[in-house]
Amino acid sequence: MTILEFALQMEKDGKAYYEILAAEAQHPGLQTIFSQLAEDEQKHYELFEKLINSSENLEMQGSVALATAQNIFAELREKKEGFKGAAESLAAYQHAMTLEVESVRLYQQAADEETDLKKKNLLQKIAAEEQKHFNILENIYLFISAAEQYPAWAESGRGDETR
């Protein structure tokens, strides 16, 4: 199995995992974030398929998940609201963060080994996007865990100070 074939499987698994998280999320904002992350993983999957099967011009569409997450966090702070019922999913968010770190490493390694400049740039862009996914998940995790540990602090709308 080549590194790109392995990447295909990682993206497929990542999409399925985010779809599960979206289905299990009780907060509409989390559902949206996880659905968008699943869509991003599908886009990556399709890019890796093209990378393996053709030499056509490859271009990656940017993700909207980060902007959506930022908007949702800002709205939650403004309303002094948390992700109700999300604390039981903390282990799942940690697992998702681990998967994203592995993806970043894999794609950066593939980029380092790639000699074709266009493919190298694409792999670096995907690695950077996976890093953004990690950052989103980390912020969700920190926001929820802070609210669980310090409920009065989270209610004050100060959850943004975890980063």
C-alpha positions as CSV (number, residue, x, y, z in Angstrom):
1,M,0.0,0.0,0.0
2,T,1.4,3.4,-1.0
3,I,1.3,6.4,1.2
4,L,-1.4,7.9,-1.1
5,E,-3.6,4.7,-0.8
6,F,-3.2,4.9,2.9
7,A,-4.2,8.5,2.8
8,L,-7.4,7.5,0.9
9,Q,-8.3,5.1,3.7
10,M,-7.5,7.8,6.4
11,E,-9.8,10.3,4.7
12,K,-12.6,7.7,4.3
13,D,-12.3,6.8,8.0
14,G,-12.1,10.4,9.0
15,K,-15.3,11.3,7.1
16,A,-17.1,8.4,8.7
17,Y,-15.9,9.4,12.2
18,Y,-17.0,13.0,11.7
19,E,-20.4,11.8,10.5
20,I,-20.8,9.8,13.7
21,L,-19.8,12.8,15.8
22,A,-22.3,15.0,13.9
23,A,-25.1,12.5,14.4
24,E,-24.3,12.2,18.1
25,A,-23.9,16.0,18.7
26,Q,-26.7,17.5,20.6
27,H,-25.8,21.1,19.8
28,P,-26.7,22.3,16.3
29,G,-23.4,24.2,16.1
30,L,-21.4,21.1,16.8
31,Q,-23.5,19.2,14.2
32,T,-22.6,21.8,11.7
33,I,-18.9,21.8,12.5
34,F,-18.6,18.0,12.3
35,S,-20.7,17.9,9.1
36,Q,-18.3,20.4,7.5
37,L,-15.3,18.5,8.7
38,A,-16.8,15.3,7.1
39,E,-17.3,17.2,3.8
40,D,-13.6,18.4,4.0
41,E,-12.5,14.8,4.4
42,Q,-14.6,13.8,1.4
43,K,-12.9,16.6,-0.7
44,H,-9.5,15.3,0.4
45,Y,-10.5,11.8,-0.5
46,E,-11.4,12.9,-4.0
47,L,-8.2,14.8,-4.4
48,F,-6.1,11.8,-3.4
49,E,-8.1,9.6,-5.9
50,K,-7.2,12.1,-8.6
51,L,-3.6,12.3,-7.4
52,I,-3.3,8.5,-7.7
53,N,-5.3,8.0,-10.9
54,S,-4.5,11.0,-13.1
55,S,-2.2,13.8,-13.9
56,E,-5.0,16.3,-14.4
57,N,-4.7,19.8,-12.9
58,L,-5.4,19.4,-9.2
59,E,-6.8,22.2,-7.1
60,M,-8.1,22.1,-3.6
61,Q,-11.2,24.1,-2.5
62,G,-10.8,25.8,0.8
63,S,-12.6,24.7,3.9
64,V,-15.3,26.7,5.5
65,A,-15.2,24.7,8.8
66,L,-12.8,27.1,10.5
67,A,-14.8,30.2,9.8
68,T,-18.0,28.4,10.9
69,A,-16.4,27.2,14.1
70,Q,-15.2,30.7,14.9
71,N,-18.7,32.1,14.3
72,I,-20.2,29.4,16.5
73,F,-17.7,30.0,19.3
74,A,-18.4,33.8,19.1
75,E,-22.1,33.2,19.3
76,L,-21.7,30.9,22.3
77,R,-19.6,33.5,24.1
78,E,-22.1,36.2,23.3
79,K,-25.1,34.1,24.5
80,K,-23.0,32.8,27.5
81,E,-24.0,29.4,26.3
82,G,-21.9,26.2,26.2
83,F,-22.2,23.0,24.2
84,K,-24.9,21.3,26.3
85,G,-24.5,17.6,26.6
86,A,-21.2,17.5,24.9
87,A,-19.0,16.6,27.8
88,E,-19.6,12.9,27.4
89,S,-18.0,13.2,24.0
90,L,-14.6,14.5,25.2
91,A,-12.9,11.2,24.6
92,A,-14.2,11.2,21.0
93,Y,-12.9,14.7,20.4
94,Q,-9.5,13.6,21.8
95,H,-9.5,10.6,19.4
96,A,-10.4,12.9,16.5
97,M,-7.5,15.2,17.4
98,T,-5.2,12.2,17.4
99,L,-6.4,11.3,13.9
100,E,-5.8,14.8,12.7
101,V,-2.2,14.9,14.1
102,E,-1.5,11.6,12.3
103,S,-3.0,13.0,9.1
104,V,-0.8,16.1,9.3
105,R,2.3,14.0,9.8
106,L,1.4,11.6,7.0
107,Y,0.7,14.4,4.4
108,Q,3.8,16.4,5.4
109,Q,5.9,13.3,5.0
110,A,4.4,12.6,1.6
111,A,5.0,16.2,0.6
112,D,8.6,15.9,1.8
113,E,9.1,12.8,-0.4
114,E,7.2,14.2,-3.4
115,T,9.3,15.4,-6.3
116,D,6.5,16.9,-8.4
117,L,6.1,20.5,-7.3
118,K,2.3,20.6,-7.9
119,K,1.7,17.4,-6.0
120,K,4.1,18.6,-3.2
121,N,2.2,21.9,-2.9
122,L,-1.2,20.1,-2.8
123,L,0.0,17.7,-0.1
124,Q,1.3,20.7,2.0
125,K,-2.1,22.4,1.6
126,I,-3.9,19.3,2.7
127,A,-1.6,19.0,5.7
128,A,-2.3,22.6,6.6
129,E,-6.0,22.1,6.4
130,E,-5.7,19.0,8.6
131,Q,-3.9,21.2,11.1
132,K,-6.8,23.6,11.0
133,H,-9.1,20.7,11.7
134,F,-7.0,19.8,14.7
135,N,-7.2,23.4,16.0
136,I,-11.0,23.3,15.7
137,L,-11.3,20.1,17.6
138,E,-8.8,21.3,20.2
139,N,-10.8,24.5,20.8
140,I,-14.0,22.4,21.1
141,Y,-12.3,20.1,23.6
142,L,-10.9,23.0,25.6
143,F,-14.2,24.9,25.6
144,I,-16.2,21.9,26.8
145,S,-13.6,20.7,29.3
146,A,-13.3,24.2,30.8
147,A,-17.0,24.5,31.2
148,E,-17.1,21.1,32.9
149,Q,-14.2,22.0,35.3
150,Y,-15.2,25.6,35.9
151,P,-18.9,26.1,35.3
152,A,-19.0,29.6,36.7
153,W,-16.1,30.6,34.5
154,A,-17.7,29.2,31.3
155,E,-21.0,30.9,32.2
156,S,-19.2,34.2,32.3
157,G,-18.5,33.9,28.6
158,R,-14.7,33.7,29.1
159,G,-14.2,30.4,27.4
160,D,-12.2,32.1,24.7
161,E,-9.3,32.4,27.1
162,T,-8.4,28.8,26.8
163,R,-6.2,29.5,23.8
